[in-house]
Amino acid sequence: MENEELVRVLSGARHDWLNQLQLIKAHLALNRIEQAETVIEDIIVTAQNEAKISQLNAPDFASFFLTFNWYPHSYHLDFEVTGEQQTLASMDQVLVQLAADITGLFDEYAGSMIQNHVRVMMNLSDDEIQITFDYSGSINCEQQLHTAIRDLTMKPYMTLVQNEVTPYEAVATIRLDIKELNGG
């Protein structure tokens, strides 16, 4: 990693931590102990998910999610990793391309009237990876988004399990066949 890149990464991480610490400090100053505890619990859950995604041995995919909110987007993103921990090194580029494509669509079709949010849930098993992208907020052109998600997932190793789009929510669940991804 180049020094400039390392400084950028550390700067982004420091910025996130400072925001969280300032939020805790503000709650404590106002004697809102329960809210401070909730922020601390959220930090713990986020750190656990960051550790899980980092241990998948898919560095580009992990980097995509770990740094996503450091860049301008039409929404805030968080993620969760569940299931059997495994090595996804051979699938790194396929996973990051899928994530970039779906989140890119959300950026393209996001409305600006309300605060938008995306939750990505990744469930791992021996033979498949299931990823759910759950967008909540304002959506422009729902039918075009629905069609674009369908078209993105027309690959032999992908199954579009769910594709529901309304003016205020989009849920896309994609199942990836690990055997198919690894060449049979």
C-alpha positions as CSV (number, residue, x, y, z in Angstrom):
1,M,0.0,0.0,0.0
2,E,1.3,3.4,-1.0
3,N,1.9,5.9,1.8
4,E,-0.8,8.3,0.4
5,E,-3.3,5.5,0.3
6,L,-2.4,4.4,3.9
7,V,-2.8,8.0,5.1
8,R,-6.2,8.3,3.4
9,V,-7.4,5.0,5.0
10,L,-6.2,6.0,8.4
11,S,-7.7,9.4,8.1
12,G,-11.1,7.9,7.2
13,A,-11.0,5.5,10.1
14,R,-10.0,8.3,12.5
15,H,-12.8,10.5,11.3
16,D,-15.4,7.7,11.9
17,W,-14.0,7.0,15.4
18,L,-14.0,10.7,16.3
19,N,-17.6,11.0,15.2
20,Q,-18.6,8.1,17.4
21,L,-16.7,9.3,20.4
22,Q,-18.2,12.8,20.1
23,L,-21.6,11.3,20.0
24,I,-21.0,9.3,23.1
25,K,-19.5,12.3,24.9
26,A,-22.5,14.4,23.9
27,H,-25.0,11.8,25.3
28,L,-23.0,11.5,28.5
29,A,-22.8,15.3,28.9
30,L,-26.6,15.4,28.7
31,N,-26.8,12.5,31.1
32,R,-28.4,10.3,28.5
33,I,-26.7,7.1,29.6
34,E,-29.0,4.7,27.6
35,Q,-28.3,6.6,24.4
36,A,-24.6,6.5,25.0
37,E,-24.8,2.7,25.7
38,T,-26.7,2.2,22.5
39,V,-24.0,4.0,20.5
40,I,-21.4,1.9,22.2
41,E,-23.3,-1.3,21.3
42,D,-23.6,-0.1,17.7
43,I,-19.9,0.4,17.6
44,I,-19.3,-3.1,18.9
45,V,-21.6,-4.7,16.3
46,T,-20.0,-2.6,13.5
47,A,-16.5,-3.7,14.6
48,Q,-17.6,-7.3,14.7
49,N,-19.0,-7.1,11.2
50,E,-15.9,-5.3,10.0
51,A,-13.8,-8.2,11.4
52,K,-15.9,-10.8,9.8
53,I,-15.8,-9.2,6.3
54,S,-12.0,-8.7,6.7
55,Q,-11.5,-12.4,7.4
56,L,-13.1,-13.6,4.2
57,N,-9.8,-13.2,2.3
58,A,-11.5,-11.1,-0.3
59,P,-9.6,-7.8,0.1
60,D,-11.3,-5.8,-2.6
61,F,-14.7,-6.8,-1.5
62,A,-13.9,-6.0,2.2
63,S,-12.3,-2.7,1.2
64,F,-15.4,-1.7,-0.8
65,F,-17.6,-2.0,2.3
66,L,-15.2,-0.8,4.9
67,T,-14.6,2.4,3.0
68,F,-18.0,2.9,1.3
69,N,-19.3,5.7,3.6
70,W,-16.0,7.7,3.3
71,Y,-17.1,8.7,-0.2
72,P,-20.1,10.7,-1.3
73,H,-23.3,8.6,-1.9
74,S,-27.0,9.2,-1.9
75,Y,-27.3,7.1,1.2
76,H,-25.6,5.6,4.2
77,L,-24.6,1.9,4.1
78,D,-24.1,-0.7,6.7
79,F,-23.5,-4.4,6.4
80,E,-23.7,-7.7,8.3
81,V,-22.0,-11.0,7.7
82,T,-23.5,-14.2,9.1
83,G,-23.0,-17.9,8.5
84,E,-19.9,-20.0,8.2
85,Q,-16.7,-18.1,8.0
86,Q,-14.8,-19.1,4.8
87,T,-12.2,-18.0,2.3
88,L,-13.7,-16.2,-0.7
89,A,-10.4,-15.2,-2.4
90,S,-11.4,-16.8,-5.7
91,M,-14.7,-14.8,-5.7
92,D,-13.3,-11.4,-4.7
93,Q,-13.7,-9.7,-8.0
94,V,-17.2,-11.2,-8.7
95,L,-18.4,-10.1,-5.2
96,V,-17.0,-6.5,-5.5
97,Q,-18.4,-6.1,-9.0
98,L,-21.9,-7.2,-7.8
99,A,-21.7,-4.9,-4.8
100,A,-20.5,-2.0,-6.9
101,D,-23.2,-2.6,-9.5
102,I,-26.1,-2.8,-7.1
103,T,-25.0,0.2,-4.9
104,G,-24.3,2.1,-8.1
105,L,-27.9,1.5,-9.1
106,F,-29.1,2.7,-5.7
107,D,-27.0,5.9,-6.2
108,E,-28.5,6.4,-9.6
109,Y,-32.2,5.9,-8.6
110,A,-32.0,7.4,-5.1
111,G,-34.4,10.2,-4.4
112,S,-33.3,13.3,-2.4
113,M,-36.4,14.1,-0.4
114,I,-35.5,12.0,2.6
115,Q,-32.5,10.3,4.2
116,N,-31.7,7.1,2.4
117,H,-30.1,4.0,3.9
118,V,-28.9,0.6,2.6
119,R,-28.3,-2.4,4.7
120,V,-26.4,-5.3,3.1
121,M,-26.7,-8.7,4.7
122,M,-24.4,-11.4,3.6
123,N,-25.1,-15.0,4.7
124,L,-22.4,-17.6,4.0
125,S,-22.8,-21.4,3.7
126,D,-20.7,-24.2,2.2
127,D,-22.4,-24.1,-1.2
128,E,-23.8,-20.6,-1.5
129,I,-23.5,-17.0,-0.6
130,Q,-26.8,-15.1,-0.2
131,I,-26.6,-11.3,-0.3
132,T,-29.5,-9.0,0.5
133,F,-29.4,-5.3,-0.4
134,D,-32.2,-3.6,1.5
135,Y,-32.6,0.1,0.5
136,S,-35.0,2.3,2.4
137,G,-35.7,5.9,1.5
138,S,-36.9,7.7,-1.6
139,I,-36.6,6.0,-5.0
140,N,-37.0,7.5,-8.4
141,C,-38.2,5.4,-11.3
142,E,-39.0,2.2,-9.4
143,Q,-39.7,0.1,-12.5
144,Q,-36.4,1.0,-14.1
145,L,-34.6,0.1,-10.9
146,H,-36.4,-3.3,-10.8
147,T,-35.4,-4.0,-14.4
148,A,-31.8,-2.9,-13.9
149,I,-31.4,-5.2,-10.9
150,R,-32.9,-8.1,-12.8
151,D,-30.6,-7.5,-15.7
152,L,-27.5,-7.3,-13.6
153,T,-28.1,-10.7,-12.0
154,M,-28.6,-12.7,-15.2
155,K,-25.5,-14.8,-14.8
156,P,-25.2,-18.6,-14.6
157,Y,-23.9,-18.5,-11.1
158,M,-26.5,-16.0,-9.8
159,T,-30.1,-16.5,-8.8
160,L,-32.3,-13.4,-8.1
161,V,-34.3,-14.7,-5.1
162,Q,-36.1,-11.4,-4.4
163,N,-36.5,-8.2,-6.3
164,E,-39.1,-5.9,-4.8
165,V,-39.1,-2.1,-5.5
166,T,-41.6,0.4,-4.2
167,P,-41.3,4.3,-4.1
168,Y,-39.7,3.9,-0.6
169,E,-37.9,0.6,-0.5
170,A,-36.0,-1.8,-2.7
171,V,-34.9,-5.3,-1.6
172,A,-32.7,-7.4,-3.8
173,T,-31.6,-10.8,-2.6
174,I,-29.1,-12.6,-4.8
175,R,-27.8,-16.2,-4.3
176,L,-24.4,-17.0,-5.6
177,D,-23.6,-20.7,-6.3
178,I,-20.0,-21.2,-4.9
179,K,-19.4,-24.4,-7.1
180,E,-20.5,-22.6,-10.2
181,L,-18.3,-19.6,-9.3
182,N,-15.3,-21.8,-8.8
183,G,-15.8,-23.5,-12.2
184,G,-18.0,-26.4,-11.5
